[in-house]
Amino acid sequence: MRKSILLKQGSMGAVLAVIGVIFLLPFIYMLSTSFSRQANIALPYPPQLFPEDFSFFNYIVMLKSFSVGLYYFNSGIVTSSVVGGVLLISSLAGYAIAKGSFRGKYFIFLLILATMMVPFQIIVVPLYILMLKIKLYDTRLALILPVMANGYSIFLMIQYMKSIPDELLDAARIDGCNEFKIMWQIVLPLCKPVLAALAVLNFLWNWNSFLWPLIALEDMNKFTIPIGIAFYQQQFSVYYGTMMAAATVAIIPVLILFVLVQRYVVRGIALTGLKL
Amino acid sequence: MRKEGHWYLFVAPALGLFLLFILYPLAWNFYLSFTKSSLIRTTWVGLFQYVRIASDPTLLNALYNTLYLTFFNLLTQLPLALLIATLLNEIKYARTPFRIIYFLPYVTSIVVAAIIWTYMFDPDEGIFNWFLRLLGFRGLLWLSHPSTSKLSVIIFNLWHWLGYQILIYLAGLQTIPPQLYEAAEIDGANSLQKFSKITIPLLKPTTVFLVITGTIGGMQTFQQIYMFGTAVGNPGRSIQTVVAYIYESGWVLQHFGIGATAAVLLFLIIMAITVVNVKFLVSEK
């Protein structure tokens, strides 16, 4: 009996490991090609796990032609502004709807739900014209402002804040705290898990965002990483090794960051699944 | 209760941004669909744009491609995700490392991943054809020919999305009470029967959720299309999606009215899917 359980567990592990290798294959291919000297001219064929002609040549060429530092800087500014904005705006609106009482509250709640059904792709044409008119086209603000109010994030804040007992807030009200102070000093510290999940999720969505930055930006000095590397690929796609080196520096830091904070991603995604 | 006025200050930032950057553009988008619009001039043309896109083979092709890719993505992704999630749920060791590895593609930028996959799909020196030749088959043309380009995108999407679906299924599996399986075992049910009579029916809400999010996500496909085959979805428009069509209409051809009209069409499709879903869920309860 025990032997058969061991056998079953072992074979399941083997199957999962093989699947894992398939998932990792593109990353392995990227890394090994980026360190192959000949990959500058042709893809190594047959593919090699450890390149025989190991060299940093592709990285040297890439660093001279690809402004990776600048793109990281731009992505960093835009994404951190969005995440900060989303957390603040969602906390404020979430608190008012979860714990406040005022006319039109239900209507506003429905409105927030409705915005979740409007994918960004649907409104890119008028949004682009709007940005031209209000002179925000080709600015970082054009990337930041439209995504700062996020219906999904507000919805999750509402759901989470509803679970906080009213007695806690009433006690503070008797002590004469105003609502903002109550939210800031009592409610938000209790919301740390959902705030962390939302920070990670919004980081992810915006860091990898592509269509809107592609439309809203023209100045290369403001390009974020996805736009920067797409533009780079148009010129360098025949330099396989160099492109793979660029891909490596574009994603490896993010993947490491993900492994460090994956608990929060998993929690956030699980919340998504419980949405219905 | 004290005065309620200050609550409006709490919701004001969110409402202001929603009105300016979602609802106003949405209304404007409908208006644009009834006009002929370049950035300089806008003239009212009524339903002309709708008539035009309804008979535009390029748009119909993009719509077909979008639905085709979405359908086959779900058909390949969901069963595989459920299978892998079941294995993960039953394994007693190394669950977290496996879960992290499976999830890496989902957090990787699609743009960057598409660059890597373009080389993997290379017909001459790519890793896929190397493997096929190793097994004694002839290599495929993958992204270089319309007959295999959709297949290539479906495989890419499978790799990118599967980790997300595994995670959601895993969360669903963990809500199933183990007593159900124990009771079934006492009644002499085998693994397959337990899977088909307990797991699949109890995971129906999860599956519905994944079908909805997958369909809506599929309707929005753009990044990998742009990277694999530019805005027109080469080879021969075989992978152009509706969003790529919107982008091409506006930012390649400068026909913003056409882009807006296609966006309205996409919006209606997504709304219809959402409504069908809500009805389905309501009838369940």
HADDOCK unambig.tbl for C-alpha pairs under 7 A between the chains (distance, minus, plus):
assign (segid A and resid 9 and name CA) (segid B and resid 91 and name CA) 6.10 0.50 0.50
assign (segid A and resid 12 and name CA) (segid B and resid 87 and name CA) 6.52 0.50 0.50
assign (segid A and resid 12 and name CA) (segid B and resid 91 and name CA) 6.86 0.50 0.50
assign (segid A and resid 20 and name CA) (segid B and resid 98 and name CA) 6.76 0.50 0.50
assign (segid A and resid 20 and name CA) (segid B and resid 101 and name CA) 6.25 0.50 0.50
assign (segid A and resid 20 and name CA) (segid B and resid 102 and name CA) 6.36 0.50 0.50
assign (segid A and resid 23 and name CA) (segid B and resid 102 and name CA) 6.25 0.50 0.50
assign (segid A and resid 23 and name CA) (segid B and resid 159 and name CA) 6.70 0.50 0.50
assign (segid A and resid 26 and name CA) (segid B and resid 116 and name CA) 6.64 0.50 0.50
assign (segid A and resid 30 and name CA) (segid B and resid 116 and name CA) 6.35 0.50 0.50
assign (segid A and resid 43 and name CA) (segid B and resid 125 and name CA) 5.95 0.50 0.50
assign (segid A and resid 45 and name CA) (segid B and resid 125 and name CA) 5.71 0.50 0.50
assign (segid A and resid 46 and name CA) (segid B and resid 130 and name CA) 6.60 0.50 0.50
assign (segid A and resid 47 and name CA) (segid B and resid 127 and name CA) 6.45 0.50 0.50
assign (segid A and resid 89 and name CA) (segid B and resid 13 and name CA) 6.44 0.50 0.50
assign (segid A and resid 89 and name CA) (segid B and resid 14 and name CA) 5.98 0.50 0.50
assign (segid A and resid 92 and name CA) (segid B and resid 10 and name CA) 4.91 0.50 0.50
assign (segid A and resid 92 and name CA) (segid B and resid 11 and name CA) 6.42 0.50 0.50
assign (segid A and resid 93 and name CA) (segid B and resid 10 and name CA) 5.38 0.50 0.50
assign (segid A and resid 93 and name CA) (segid B and resid 11 and name CA) 4.46 0.50 0.50
assign (segid A and resid 93 and name CA) (segid B and resid 14 and name CA) 6.63 0.50 0.50
assign (segid A and resid 96 and name CA) (segid B and resid 7 and name CA) 5.76 0.50 0.50
assign (segid A and resid 96 and name CA) (segid B and resid 10 and name CA) 5.99 0.50 0.50
assign (segid A and resid 96 and name CA) (segid B and resid 11 and name CA) 6.69 0.50 0.50
assign (segid A and resid 100 and name CA) (segid B and resid 7 and name CA) 6.56 0.50 0.50
assign (segid A and resid 101 and name CA) (segid B and resid 4 and name CA) 6.65 0.50 0.50
assign (segid A and resid 102 and name CA) (segid B and resid 4 and name CA) 5.38 0.50 0.50
assign (segid A and resid 102 and name CA) (segid B and resid 7 and name CA) 6.86 0.50 0.50
assign (segid A and resid 121 and name CA) (segid B and resid 220 and name CA) 6.70 0.50 0.50
assign (segid A and resid 121 and name CA) (segid B and resid 243 and name CA) 6.80 0.50 0.50
assign (segid A and resid 122 and name CA) (segid B and resid 263 and name CA) 4.94 0.50 0.50
assign (segid A and resid 122 and name CA) (segid B and resid 267 and name CA) 6.37 0.50 0.50
assign (segid A and resid 123 and name CA) (segid B and resid 25 and name CA) 5.89 0.50 0.50
assign (segid A and resid 123 and name CA) (segid B and resid 26 and name CA) 5.80 0.50 0.50
assign (segid A and resid 123 and name CA) (segid B and resid 29 and name CA) 6.52 0.50 0.50
assign (segid A and resid 125 and name CA) (segid B and resid 256 and name CA) 6.57 0.50 0.50
assign (segid A and resid 125 and name CA) (segid B and resid 259 and name CA) 6.95 0.50 0.50
assign (segid A and resid 125 and name CA) (segid B and resid 260 and name CA) 6.18 0.50 0.50
assign (segid A and resid 126 and name CA) (segid B and resid 25 and name CA) 5.18 0.50 0.50
assign (segid A and resid 126 and name CA) (segid B and resid 28 and name CA) 6.24 0.50 0.50
assign (segid A and resid 126 and name CA) (segid B and resid 29 and name CA) 5.77 0.50 0.50
assign (segid A and resid 127 and name CA) (segid B and resid 21 and name CA) 6.94 0.50 0.50
assign (segid A and resid 127 and name CA) (segid B and resid 25 and name CA) 5.77 0.50 0.50
assign (segid A and resid 146 and name CA) (segid B and resid 17 and name CA) 6.86 0.50 0.50
assign (segid A and resid 146 and name CA) (segid B and resid 21 and name CA) 5.32 0.50 0.50
assign (segid A and resid 149 and name CA) (segid B and resid 14 and name CA) 5.27 0.50 0.50
assign (segid A and resid 149 and name CA) (segid B and resid 17 and name CA) 6.01 0.50 0.50
assign (segid A and resid 149 and name CA) (segid B and resid 18 and name CA) 6.46 0.50 0.50
assign (segid A and resid 204 and name CA) (segid B and resid 107 and name CA) 6.83 0.50 0.50
assign (segid A and resid 208 and name CA) (segid B and resid 109 and name CA) 5.07 0.50 0.50
assign (segid A and resid 210 and name CA) (segid B and resid 223 and name CA) 6.78 0.50 0.50
assign (segid A and resid 226 and name CA) (segid B and resid 111 and name CA) 6.09 0.50 0.50
assign (segid A and resid 230 and name CA) (segid B and resid 111 and name CA) 6.94 0.50 0.50
assign (segid A and resid 244 and name CA) (segid B and resid 116 and name CA) 6.88 0.50 0.50
assign (segid A and resid 247 and name CA) (segid B and resid 112 and name CA) 5.80 0.50 0.50
assign (segid A and resid 251 and name CA) (segid B and resid 108 and name CA) 6.58 0.50 0.50
assign (segid A and resid 255 and name CA) (segid B and resid 104 and name CA) 6.87 0.50 0.50
assign (segid A and resid 259 and name CA) (segid B and resid 100 and name CA) 6.91 0.50 0.50
assign (segid A and resid 270 and name CA) (segid B and resid 168 and name CA) 6.29 0.50 0.50
assign (segid A and resid 270 and name CA) (segid B and resid 171 and name CA) 6.38 0.50 0.50
assign (segid A and resid 273 and name CA) (segid B and resid 168 and name CA) 5.83 0.50 0.50
